[in-house]
Amino acid sequence: MKRRVAIGFIGTSLDTGRTEERWNKWRPTVALCQQDDLFIDRLELLVDHHAMTLADRVTADIEQVSPATEVRRHLISIKDPWDFAEVYSRLRDFANGYAFDPEREDYLVNITTGTHVAQICWFLLTEARDIPGRLLQLSPPKRGDAQPGMIGTHSIIDLEISRYDAIATRFAAERIEATSFLKSGIPTRNPAFNRMIDEIEKVAIRSRAPVLLTGPTGAGKSQLARRIYDLKKAQRQFAGAFVEVNCATLRGDQAMSTLFGHVRGAFTGAQADRAGLMKAADGGMLFLDEVGELGLDEQAMCLRAIEEKRFLPLGSDRDQASDFQLIAGTNRDLGAEVRRGRFREDLLVRLDLWTFALPPLRDRREDIEPNLDYELARFSEREGRKATFNAEARARFLAFAVAPDASWRGNFRDLSASVTRMATLAPNGRIDEATVRDEIARLSRTWVGADGDAAGRSMVEEVLGSAAAELDLFDRVQLDAVIEVCRRHRTLSAAGRELFGVSREKKSSGNDATACGNTSPASTSRLRICRRFPRRTGADSGLGRRRQDGGGPGRREDPRASPP
């Protein structure tokens, strides 16, 4: 059996008494050792140096009523017993220095004596398991009680919530309600998605760190970000607004001004101060959708705003403060963007604490049916009229929707648009088989056309047209990669630095046009292919640009030349 150990302050008011009359008074520390069904093996008595005489008397009285109880005194000096910081620090030091042995001893923390501040500190330390025990509250005998010795009663309070079935059941229900809220009330069936939402719910409630949501366009990143905000606001974690911005729409000074604001005169047309979206999100949440589209300068300022909660408006020399939680969304591989030099690694590290990848709809086919019902309900709420399927039409649409060849390229946007079309065209609000048949044909044409374009037409064919047929397959594959790189960069020099990255490190001279002395097979192959690339003139080429170095009118810079 475990030894029972009680811990508590001596009661400088409640435990007093010098004469024999003290035995007719309820003294909680003495009464603690007189409880019939609560034998105390050891009492750890916390005493201020002003109360040493009182401690001697109480110790002697305990020895008289309970000789087997060992009393240990701990001198704790507290200047102001109503100063929370001081009291908590002293008790925390006591707990850290005490050799707890919960395997052999059962600890009870007496919250009857001491100030209300001390009681709060005992509660916090016990709840945090700094003290591995339970709380003990003593009560005096009721008036008229014939109990001898003024012993009173006691109550033990266990802060382990899981021990209380009613509370545990309530917390479980609240967690289910929170995860359902994040899913917009949709009873999703995909196990992996449900596990992810469970984790997001925990992070949303417990953390204000940045969150990164990845996934294809239409996977629901924006809607999930909004639901996270609504959940936290319902729990009074936010007082500010939800601010959303699509970073793909921001360019140049507009990006800086939109995000960080500007002062009057910062640039042409800046006729008044502008606070910016980061300031608007103060006390709330900022959702940066398509964060991979931000320029490197904007990324650097975002990093500072996340870490320091401060930023510099455009044209200003005075910082602005804004305390917000950031959620970022992207359909790009930001790790690959870092390797290409288009995304800051330090910003990715800051965003990557909590990363959640939202799967495309084609990977959640079991969730199509509940989302179909959700979209019908949304249509009814939005349009003010109800639309439903008949049984045959619903079965036919679901069979098509979950089939392997249903690509759902636009993910949930495709599904939402499909439901909207069928509900709008449904005769008398009843979606029949004819309506479903027409919608299936429409979706099939859209997907086949998009898939066919992507699979059947290469980038070389887009640029050269029929002339691409004159190139070998080997050349077309490599030139596809070259064009893809060129399209990602604003200048040919930038594209060249990526294409000839290895060769540039081995340059033998600044004007080395043959990959700077590099005669590797890969380099030689690239040059040979570039020489065979047909030179195009006019607007149909799309690869060259006029030189700005005095090369003469009409002359074009060869996109295949080695970069400077």
N, C-alpha and C positions, 0 to 999 in steps of 0.2 A: 504494500500500500504506500502511496506517495505521502510524504510529509507535507503538511499544510503550512504555508508561510503567508503572513499578512504584512502589508507594507502601508504606512500612512504617517501623516503628521501628528504630532501631539496637539491636542486642542487647547490652545492657550486661554480660551474662555470656557469651553464646555467641560474640560477635564480638571478644572480648578477645584479647590477645597482643602482646608487645612485641618479642620476639627473633625470630630467623629460624625458630625452632621453630614459630612461628605458622602457617607454611605447611604444616606437618604436622598441623594441627588443622582440623576442619570449622568454618568460619565462615559462617553462612547468608547474611549480606548480601553477602559477597564471592563466595560460591558462586553466588548469584543471577545475577551477571554473567558466570559461566563456563559456563552451561548451553549445550550444543552447539546445540540446536534451539530456543533461547528467547533471542534477542538482545534486550537491553534498551537502548532508545535513550536513556531518561532515568530516573533514579532520584530519587524525591522522598523524602528521608531525614528522618524526624522525630527530633529530638535534644533531650534535656533539657540545660540549661546545665551540669549536672554531668558530662556525657559529651562535652564539646567536644573534649578531647584525643583520646579514642577515635575520634571522628568524623573528625578530621584523618587519623589513621593508616588508617582503613578507606577513606576517600576516596582516599588515595594508593595503597593496594593495588588498588583498583578501577581506577584510572588505569593501573596497571601491567598488569593482566590483561585489561582491556577499555578501551583508550584512547578508543574512539568513544562510550562511555557517558558522558553528562553527569550529574553528581551535583549536586542542589540540596538545600540544607539548610533545614529549617524548625524554628525554635526553639519548643518547646512545653514549658511548665513545668507539671508535675503534682506536687503535694505528696504525694499518696497514690495510687500506681498500682493499689491494690486497692479504691479508692473508685469504685464504678460510676458514680455521679452525676457525679463530677468528670471521670473519664476520658471518659465519653460526651459531656459538654458540650464538652470541649476538642476532641475529634475531630469533633463536629458543627460547631463553629465553623470548624475547618480545612476541612471539606467545603464549608460555605457560602461560604467566602472563596476557594476554589480555582476557577480558570477552566477548568472541564472543557470539552473539545471532542470529544465522542464521534464526531463525523463524521470527524475526522481522526486521532484517537488511540484506542488500545486500552489500557484500564486494568486492571492487576492489583494486587490488595491483598494484600501479603505478611503472612500471619497467623502466620508461623513465630516471629517475634521479638515481644517484649512479654509482659506478663502474660496470664493466662487472661481477666482482665477486659477487657483491650484486644482480645483475639481476639473476645470476645462482641460488643463495641461495633463492631468492624470488620464483623462478620457482620450486625448489625442495620442499620447504615448502608448496606451494600451491598444487602441484601435489600429495603430501603425505597427503593432507587434514589437515595438522597442522594449516593451514589458510583456512577456509572454504569459499573461494572466487574465483574470476576470475582475470586474468591478464589484465592490462590496458596499452596500448602503445599510447603515444601522439606523434604527428608529426607536425613540423612547417608548416606554409603556403608555398605553392609553389611560386617560384620566379614569379613575375608579377601578383600574385593574388591580387585582389583589396579588399580583406577582411579587414575590419577595426579592429584595436586592436591587430593584430598579435596573433590571437587565435589558428589557425591551426585546425587539425583534430585529431580524436582518433579512436582506434580499441580496441575491447574487445575480449580477447582470453579465451575461456572456455576449461579447460584441462580435462573435463569429456568426454572421448573418445566415450562413447556410444551415445553422442548427435550428432556425425558426422556419418551419414549413410554410407558414402563411406569407412571410416576407420573401422567402426564396421563390415561392410561386408567383408573387407579384412582380419581382424583379425579372423573372423569366418571361412573364407576359409582356413586360415593358420592353425587353430586348426584342421579342418577336414583333411587337408593334413598331419598334424603331426600324428593324430591317424591312418590314412590310412597307413602311413609309418611304424608305430609300428606293424600294422597287415600285413606287407609285401604287401600291396595293395589288400589284399583279402577282398571282400565285405561281411564280416561276418554278420550273421543274428541273432545270439543268443543275446537277450537283456542284460542278465546279463554279458556276456563277453564283449559286447560293452561298457557297463557302466564302467567296470573295466579298459578297455583300455583308456577311457576318463580320468579316475582318474590318471592312470599311466602317461599319457601325461602331466597332470598338474604337477605332482610330478617331472617328469624328467626335465621339463623346469625350475622349481622354486627351486629345492632342490638338495643338494649334500650329503644328509644324506644317510646312508646305506639302501638298499632295500632288502627284503627277498621275494624270489619267491618260493612258494611251489606248489606241485602237483606231480602226478605220472610220472614215466619215460616215455619220449616221448610226454609229454604234450606241449613242446615248450619253456621250461625255458631258455635254452641256446640261442636259436634264438631270443627270446624277449630281453634278456640281450644285445645281440649284436646290436639289433635295437635301444635300448635306448641309447647306446653309440654313434651310428651313428647319431642319432637325435641331441644329445647334441654337438657332434663335428661339425655338420653342422651349429649350432648356435654359434660356436666358444667358447664353454664352456670348451672344452678339447683341449690340445695341445699334450698330451701323447697318448700312445697306449692302445688298448684293450687287456688285458692279461687274459686268461682263463686257469683254472686248475681244473681237476677232483680230488677232495680230496680222493676219494676211491682208487686212485692209489698210495697214499702217505703213507709210513710206516716208523716209527722210525727216525733215523738221516736223511734219505732221505727226509722226510716231512719237517724237520727243514731247511735243506739245500736248498730244492726246493723253499720254501716260503720265507725264510729270508736270504738265502745266507750263505756262510761260508768263513773263512779265511784259507789260506794255513796251513796245518798241523792240522786242527781242528779235524780230524779223519783219520783213515787209508784210504789212497787213495785220500785224499784231497791235490792234488799236486799244486793247484793254487787257487787263490781267485775266488769266485763266487758271483755275485751280488744278485741273487735271484729274484723271480717273483714280490715281493712287491716293490722292487726297480725299476724293469722294468716297473711297472705300474705308476710310479711317473708322475703326471700331467695328468693321464688318468683314466682308470677304471680297477678294478680287479674283475673278476667273479670267485667266489669259488663255483663250482658246487659240489653237495653232501657234503655240509659243515658239516653235521651231522657225517661224517666219520672221521673227524679230532680228534686226540687225545686231552686229556685235557691240556697237556703242550702246544701244538700248539694253542689251543683255547685261552689260557691265553696270549700268545704273540700276537695273532690276535687282542684281545681286546685292548691291549696297542697301537698297530699300528693304530687302528681305532680312539681311543680317543686322543692320543698324536701325531699321525703322525710320530712316531719314533719306531724303533725296534732294536734288538741286533742280528747281524749275529752270526751264530754258531761258537764258539771258539774265538769271538772277545770281547774286553772290551770297544769298542767304538760304540756308537749309530749311526745308519743311519737314515736319514730323507726321508720320501716319502709321498707326498700329493696326495692321490687317492680317488676316490669314490668306495665304495664296493657294489657289488651286490652278494648276496648269494642265492644258490638254494638248495633245498632238497626235497626228497620224503618221509621223515620221519616226525613223529609228534615230534617236538623238545621239546614241553612241556612235553610229556611223557618221552623223553630222559633225561630231567632235573630231573624228579622225580626218574628215575632209576640211577641217578648219572653219566650218560655218556655224559652230555652236561652242560656247565657252564651256570648257570642262569643269571649271569651278562652279558655274551655275548649275550644270547637270548634277554634280555631286550634292549640291544644296537641295535640288528638287527630288533627288532620287531616294530620300529617306523613306517615303511611302509612295510606291509606284504600283498602280493597279492597271492591268491590261484588260480592257473590255473586249470580249470576243465578238466577231461578226455574227450576224443572224444565222448564216448558214451553218455555224458551229453550235447553234442553240435551237435546233429544229423542234425539240420537244417543248420549247417556249413559244412557238408560233401560235398555237391555239389560244393560250391565255392572253397573249398580246393582241390577238384578233378581237377578242371580247373587249379588251381595254380600248382599242381604237374605235370600236363601235360605240362604246359609252362616251368617248371623247367627242365623236361626231354628233351624237344626240345632244350633248351638253352645249356644244359650240353652235350648232345649227338650230336647236330648239325643236327638232323633230326626231322621232325614233326610227331606226332602221334595224331590221333583223334578217337573218338567213332563214330560208326554209331548210329542212333537214337534208334534202338531196343536194342542194346548192352548197351548203356548208361542208358536207362530206367531200364533194368534188373539189372545192377550193383547197381544203386542207390536204387532200391527197396530192394535189399539184404543189402546194407550198412546201411540203416536207420531202418532196422527191429529191434525189441526189442532183438532178440537173437544174434545180431551181437555184440560181446563183445569188439572188438577192444582193445585187451589186451595191445598191444604195442602203442596204441593211434596213433599219427600222423606218427610215424615211420612205423607202420603197413600199413597205407594208402599210404605213400610214396613208400614203398617196393612193395605194390600191383600194384600201377600205373606203376612203373618201369618194373615189370614183364610183365604186359599186353602190354605196349608200345613196349617192346623189342621183344615180340613174335608176335605182330600184323602183319598179312600179308600185305605188301605194306603200312605200317604205318596206317592201318585202323583196329581199335579194333572191332572185330565182336562178335557175340553172342557165338560162340564156344570158343573164347579166354576168354570171361567173365565167361562162364560156368566152364571152367577148373580152373580159378582163384577162383571162389566161392567155388569150391570143396576143393581147397588147403587151403583156409582160414578156412573153416569149420572144416577140419581135424585138423588143428593146434589148433584152439580154443577148440574143443571138447576134444582133447587129453590133453591139458594143464588144462582145467577145470576139466576133469575127474581125472587126477592125483591129483590135489589139493583137490578135494572133496572126492575121493574114497580111498585114501591111507593116513593113519595117520602116525605120526612120530614114534609111537611105532612099527607099522608094518614095517617101513623103517629100524628100528634098529633090531628088533627081528624076522622079517619075519613071518613064519607060527606059531612060538611059541606065537605070540601075541594073537592067537585065544584062548589060555588057560586062558587068563585074562578076568575078568568081564568087561563089558562096563564102569562101574563106575571107575574101576581101570585104564582102558585105557585112559579115558578122563583126569584124574589127571596126569597120567604119560606123556601124550602128553604135558601138561603144564610144567612139570619138564624138559623134554627134550628140549623144546623150550627155556627155561631159560638157560639151560646148553650150548646150542649152541650159545647163545649170548655172553657168557663170555669165557675168555681165560683159566681160572682155575676153578677147582671144588670149591675151597674156595670162589671165587667171586660169583659163582652161588649159593652156599649155603647161603651166606649172604643175597641174595635176597629171596631165598625160605623160609628161617627160620628167616626172619627179625623181626617178632613180638616175636617169641620164644626166640631169642638171647637177647632181652631186659629184659627177666625174668630169666636169668641164675642164678642158685644157686651155681654152681661150674664150674671151667674151663673144667672139663672132663665129664660134664653131657651129655650123649649120647641120652637121651630121651628128647630132646628139652629143656634141662637144667631145669628140674623140671616142665615144663609146661605140664599139663595133660588135656589140652582142647580137645574137640572132634576132632577139625580139625587136631591138632598135632598128636593125637593117630591114626587117620585115615591115615595120611601120613606115619607114621612108619609101620603100618600094611601092607599097599600097598607095601612099599619098601621091607619088608621081603618076600613078595610073588613074587617080581620081579625075574625072573629066572636069575641066575648068568651065564654069557656067558664067554667063553674063546676064545682066539685067536683073529684074526683081525676082525671077523664078529661082535664083540660086539659093538665097537666104543664108549663105555661109560666110560670104566675105563682107567687108566694110571698107569704105574709102579710107585711104591712109591720110593721116594728119601731119605727116612729116615732110611734105613737099614732094611726094613721089609723083606728082603730075595728075591732072584731071583724068578721071576714068579708071585709073589704076587701082587695083584692089589688093589688100593684104592677103596673102595666101594663108588660109586657116591651118594648113598642114606644116607650115614652117616651124622650126624649133623656136621656142620662146626666148626672149632676151635673157 
